[in-house]
Amino acid sequence: MFSLYHRNYKKLYTKLVELSRNTFFYNDLSFKDTLETRIYLVFFHLSIIILIINNKFKNKKENQSIFDNIFQNIEYHLRENGMGDVSVNKRMKDLTKIFYDILIKLNISKDNNFTVNEKLTFKYIQIISNKNNNNEKFKDYLISFYKFCFDLELKDIISGDIKFK
């Protein structure tokens, strides 16, 4: 109940939330401006970061700590929005399944090149978008974000020093 956040991941969480609020998603891609959309966008960005940390830096312990902290922050914000214990627990279980669906299916390349699973992005765009014709733009954005983050140092990623535009 009184667990402490890993303060060194707070900036990363803040950056993920900031990325999920990018006007590109809401103006250019016509995503719905809802909490669910923002959480899904956080999950896409977080999945890319976890893939990079796992593949480039081979650091699974860091990934687990980041995952724990991000989900702890999301849970805290759901409670802050007035959800009760039972609702939050059920919602967190559902969100964890969605996150792992994105993480596992995002990169379907057999080699080390990053690709985006078109079926996966289409599945979530149908949920969070007012239009269904934005799959290519969203895929391009995710690939650009991956390439940008791949060139960063681990300390920059963890500290949330991701200046992606």
TORKOL-4160 file (C-alpha; in steps of 0.2 Angstrom, whole numbers, padded with zeros to 4 digits, m for minus):
165
<pt num="1" X="0000" Y="0000" Z="0000"/>
<pt num="2" X="0014" Y="0012" Z="0004"/>
<pt num="3" X="0026" Y="0006" Z="m0009"/>
<pt num="4" X="0039" Y="0019" Z="m0015"/>
<pt num="5" X="0041" Y="0024" Z="m0034"/>
<pt num="6" X="0058" Y="0022" Z="m0041"/>
<pt num="7" X="0061" Y="0040" Z="m0043"/>
<pt num="8" X="0074" Y="0037" Z="m0057"/>
<pt num="9" X="0059" Y="0031" Z="m0068"/>
<pt num="10" X="0047" Y="0045" Z="m0064"/>
<pt num="11" X="0055" Y="0056" Z="m0078"/>
<pt num="12" X="0053" Y="0041" Z="m0090"/>
<pt num="13" X="0034" Y="0039" Z="m0085"/>
<pt num="14" X="0032" Y="0058" Z="m0087"/>
<pt num="15" X="0040" Y="0058" Z="m0104"/>
<pt num="16" X="0029" Y="0043" Z="m0110"/>
<pt num="17" X="0013" Y="0052" Z="m0104"/>
<pt num="18" X="0020" Y="0068" Z="m0114"/>
<pt num="19" X="0023" Y="0058" Z="m0129"/>
<pt num="20" X="0005" Y="0051" Z="m0128"/>
<pt num="21" X="m0002" Y="0069" Z="m0128"/>
<pt num="22" X="0007" Y="0073" Z="m0144"/>
<pt num="23" X="m0006" Y="0083" Z="m0155"/>
<pt num="24" X="0000" Y="0073" Z="m0170"/>
<pt num="25" X="m0011" Y="0058" Z="m0163"/>
<pt num="26" X="m0027" Y="0069" Z="m0160"/>
<pt num="27" X="m0025" Y="0081" Z="m0175"/>
<pt num="28" X="m0017" Y="0071" Z="m0189"/>
<pt num="29" X="m0023" Y="0053" Z="m0185"/>
<pt num="30" X="m0039" Y="0058" Z="m0177"/>
<pt num="31" X="m0037" Y="0047" Z="m0161"/>
<pt num="32" X="m0050" Y="0049" Z="m0148"/>
<pt num="33" X="m0044" Y="0060" Z="m0134"/>
<pt num="34" X="m0048" Y="0048" Z="m0120"/>
<pt num="35" X="m0038" Y="0040" Z="m0105"/>
<pt num="36" X="m0039" Y="0023" Z="m0114"/>
<pt num="37" X="m0031" Y="0031" Z="m0130"/>
<pt num="38" X="m0017" Y="0039" Z="m0119"/>
<pt num="39" X="m0014" Y="0023" Z="m0110"/>
<pt num="40" X="m0013" Y="0013" Z="m0126"/>
<pt num="41" X="0000" Y="0026" Z="m0133"/>
<pt num="42" X="0010" Y="0024" Z="m0117"/>
<pt num="43" X="0010" Y="0005" Z="m0120"/>
<pt num="44" X="0016" Y="0007" Z="m0138"/>
<pt num="45" X="0030" Y="0019" Z="m0133"/>
<pt num="46" X="0035" Y="0008" Z="m0118"/>
<pt num="47" X="0035" Y="m0008" Z="m0128"/>
<pt num="48" X="0047" Y="0000" Z="m0140"/>
<pt num="49" X="0058" Y="0006" Z="m0126"/>
<pt num="50" X="0058" Y="m0011" Z="m0118"/>
<pt num="51" X="0062" Y="m0020" Z="m0135"/>
<pt num="52" X="0077" Y="m0008" Z="m0136"/>
<pt num="53" X="0083" Y="m0011" Z="m0119"/>
<pt num="54" X="0081" Y="m0030" Z="m0121"/>
<pt num="55" X="0089" Y="m0031" Z="m0138"/>
<pt num="56" X="0102" Y="m0018" Z="m0138"/>
<pt num="57" X="0107" Y="m0017" Z="m0119"/>
<pt num="58" X="0102" Y="m0035" Z="m0114"/>
<pt num="59" X="0096" Y="m0028" Z="m0098"/>
<pt num="60" X="0080" Y="m0038" Z="m0092"/>
<pt num="61" X="0082" Y="m0032" Z="m0074"/>
<pt num="62" X="0080" Y="m0014" Z="m0080"/>
<pt num="63" X="0065" Y="m0019" Z="m0090"/>
<pt num="64" X="0056" Y="m0027" Z="m0076"/>
<pt num="65" X="0059" Y="m0012" Z="m0065"/>
<pt num="66" X="0053" Y="0000" Z="m0078"/>
<pt num="67" X="0038" Y="m0011" Z="m0081"/>
<pt num="68" X="0034" Y="m0011" Z="m0062"/>
<pt num="69" X="0036" Y="0007" Z="m0060"/>
<pt num="70" X="0025" Y="0012" Z="m0075"/>
<pt num="71" X="0011" Y="0001" Z="m0070"/>
<pt num="72" X="0012" Y="0007" Z="m0052"/>
<pt num="73" X="0010" Y="0025" Z="m0059"/>
<pt num="74" X="m0005" Y="0020" Z="m0070"/>
<pt num="75" X="m0013" Y="0011" Z="m0055"/>
<pt num="76" X="m0010" Y="0027" Z="m0045"/>
<pt num="77" X="m0018" Y="0038" Z="m0058"/>
<pt num="78" X="m0033" Y="0026" Z="m0059"/>
<pt num="79" X="m0036" Y="0027" Z="m0041"/>
<pt num="80" X="m0033" Y="0046" Z="m0041"/>
<pt num="81" X="m0047" Y="0047" Z="m0054"/>
<pt num="82" X="m0059" Y="0039" Z="m0042"/>
<pt num="83" X="m0059" Y="0020" Z="m0046"/>
<pt num="84" X="m0061" Y="0009" Z="m0031"/>
<pt num="85" X="m0050" Y="m0006" Z="m0027"/>
<pt num="86" X="m0060" Y="m0019" Z="m0036"/>
<pt num="87" X="m0062" Y="m0009" Z="m0052"/>
<pt num="88" X="m0043" Y="m0004" Z="m0052"/>
<pt num="89" X="m0038" Y="m0022" Z="m0049"/>
<pt num="90" X="m0049" Y="m0028" Z="m0064"/>
<pt num="91" X="m0043" Y="m0014" Z="m0075"/>
<pt num="92" X="m0025" Y="m0017" Z="m0071"/>
<pt num="93" X="m0027" Y="m0035" Z="m0075"/>
<pt num="94" X="m0035" Y="m0030" Z="m0092"/>
<pt num="95" X="m0022" Y="m0017" Z="m0095"/>
<pt num="96" X="m0007" Y="m0029" Z="m0092"/>
<pt num="97" X="m0015" Y="m0041" Z="m0105"/>
<pt num="98" X="m0016" Y="m0027" Z="m0118"/>
<pt num="99" X="0002" Y="m0021" Z="m0114"/>
<pt num="100" X="0009" Y="m0039" Z="m0117"/>
<pt num="101" X="m0001" Y="m0041" Z="m0133"/>
<pt num="102" X="0007" Y="m0025" Z="m0139"/>
<pt num="103" X="0024" Y="m0030" Z="m0133"/>
<pt num="104" X="0024" Y="m0047" Z="m0140"/>
<pt num="105" X="0016" Y="m0043" Z="m0157"/>
<pt num="106" X="0024" Y="m0026" Z="m0160"/>
<pt num="107" X="0040" Y="m0033" Z="m0168"/>
<pt num="108" X="0037" Y="m0048" Z="m0179"/>
<pt num="109" X="0053" Y="m0048" Z="m0189"/>
<pt num="110" X="0064" Y="m0064" Z="m0188"/>
<pt num="111" X="0080" Y="m0054" Z="m0189"/>
<pt num="112" X="0085" Y="m0039" Z="m0178"/>
<pt num="113" X="0077" Y="m0026" Z="m0189"/>
<pt num="114" X="0062" Y="m0017" Z="m0181"/>
<pt num="115" X="0046" Y="m0019" Z="m0190"/>
<pt num="116" X="0028" Y="m0015" Z="m0185"/>
<pt num="117" X="0014" Y="m0029" Z="m0185"/>
<pt num="118" X="0001" Y="m0021" Z="m0196"/>
<pt num="119" X="m0013" Y="m0032" Z="m0189"/>
<pt num="120" X="m0008" Y="m0026" Z="m0171"/>
<pt num="121" X="m0008" Y="m0008" Z="m0175"/>
<pt num="122" X="m0025" Y="m0009" Z="m0185"/>
<pt num="123" X="m0033" Y="m0018" Z="m0170"/>
<pt num="124" X="m0029" Y="m0004" Z="m0158"/>
<pt num="125" X="m0032" Y="0010" Z="m0171"/>
<pt num="126" X="m0050" Y="0003" Z="m0173"/>
<pt num="127" X="m0052" Y="0006" Z="m0154"/>
<pt num="128" X="m0044" Y="0023" Z="m0152"/>
<pt num="129" X="m0047" Y="0032" Z="m0168"/>
<pt num="130" X="m0061" Y="0040" Z="m0176"/>
<pt num="131" X="m0054" Y="0035" Z="m0193"/>
<pt num="132" X="m0047" Y="0018" Z="m0199"/>
<pt num="133" X="m0036" Y="0024" Z="m0213"/>
<pt num="134" X="m0022" Y="0030" Z="m0202"/>
<pt num="135" X="m0013" Y="0013" Z="m0200"/>
<pt num="136" X="0002" Y="0018" Z="m0211"/>
<pt num="137" X="0005" Y="0035" Z="m0203"/>
<pt num="138" X="0005" Y="0027" Z="m0186"/>
<pt num="139" X="0017" Y="0013" Z="m0191"/>
<pt num="140" X="0028" Y="0026" Z="m0198"/>
<pt num="141" X="0028" Y="0035" Z="m0182"/>
<pt num="142" X="0032" Y="0020" Z="m0172"/>
<pt num="143" X="0047" Y="0015" Z="m0183"/>
<pt num="144" X="0053" Y="0033" Z="m0182"/>
<pt num="145" X="0052" Y="0033" Z="m0163"/>
<pt num="146" X="0061" Y="0016" Z="m0163"/>
<pt num="147" X="0075" Y="0022" Z="m0174"/>
<pt num="148" X="0077" Y="0038" Z="m0163"/>
<pt num="149" X="0077" Y="0029" Z="m0147"/>
<pt num="150" X="0089" Y="0015" Z="m0153"/>
<pt num="151" X="0102" Y="0029" Z="m0155"/>
<pt num="152" X="0101" Y="0034" Z="m0137"/>
<pt num="153" X="0111" Y="0029" Z="m0122"/>
<pt num="154" X="0103" Y="0018" Z="m0109"/>
<pt num="155" X="0105" Y="0032" Z="m0096"/>
<pt num="156" X="0096" Y="0044" Z="m0107"/>
<pt num="157" X="0081" Y="0032" Z="m0110"/>
<pt num="158" X="0079" Y="0028" Z="m0091"/>
<pt num="159" X="0080" Y="0047" Z="m0087"/>
<pt num="160" X="0067" Y="0051" Z="m0099"/>
<pt num="161" X="0078" Y="0062" Z="m0109"/>
<pt num="162" X="0069" Y="0057" Z="m0126"/>
<pt num="163" X="0068" Y="0073" Z="m0136"/>
<pt num="164" X="0058" Y="0065" Z="m0150"/>
<pt num="165" X="0047" Y="0076" Z="m0161"/>
